[in-house]
Amino acid sequence: MTLMPPHCPVFFVVLFALLSSSCGAPRSSHLKVHNGDLVDDPTGPVRKLSEGCTGSFVAPRVFVTAGHCRGKKVWSDDESMSISLVACQTGDGFDGKADSDVDGDWRICNTDAPASAIGVKRYLSVSRRPVRVGSTIAFLGYGEGDKIRKTGSGKLRKGTARIACADGESLKVVGVPARTGQATAPGDSGGPWLDQSGDLVGIHRSGTPTLSDDDLIDFQATPVIAKGFGEALQEALLDAF
């Protein structure tokens, strides 16, 4: 995955018009990748953020996570080194809660050192394509692990799912069986949702916690076409130089 330059605000307006459906408000912020596969990617762009969240580098000094993630440090793969977040922006109207019914649960920050200082050698590109209902996405996170099999606690995990609804405020997956399906769980907030080309289409924000093996899990992300995201990304990229 290579960095692609962000497009002008008009592009995000056009993408917003292409998307349809309504997703509604998320229900809880207690998330981690559930029944997902362990990922070994020590030089990759997806990293653990302090205070129990996940995020991604989209440029050497630009880190994207959820608005409600308040951690200040981004860790190396082995957690032996870290760099700090500075000059962060969140969405207009965001009230700090993961279950807020607004489109601003995103956070874009510059870092005080390049990502290479903690071993990152690749960066996510931001998608140029609209997300369609029924399309497959991959999601990654450093959550506490698999609830059913109880493995992989705090390690990077990956799952896949199909989009149930998509609009300018939410991307949503619904009705994933807790016993067998791949979903999100605590610690995944801020993690990337990727399209089939591996480009960033959303920032994970919330979902339904699992209480038993028979639960059905819903979860959702803030799309990269959310109001203000494109402009904030452009600003962060300029400030990085």
Summary of the structure (lengths in Angstrom):
residues: 241
radius of gyration: 16.0
end to end distance: 21.0
largest distance: 50.0
contacts: 892
relative contact order: 0.26
helix: 10%
strand: 32%
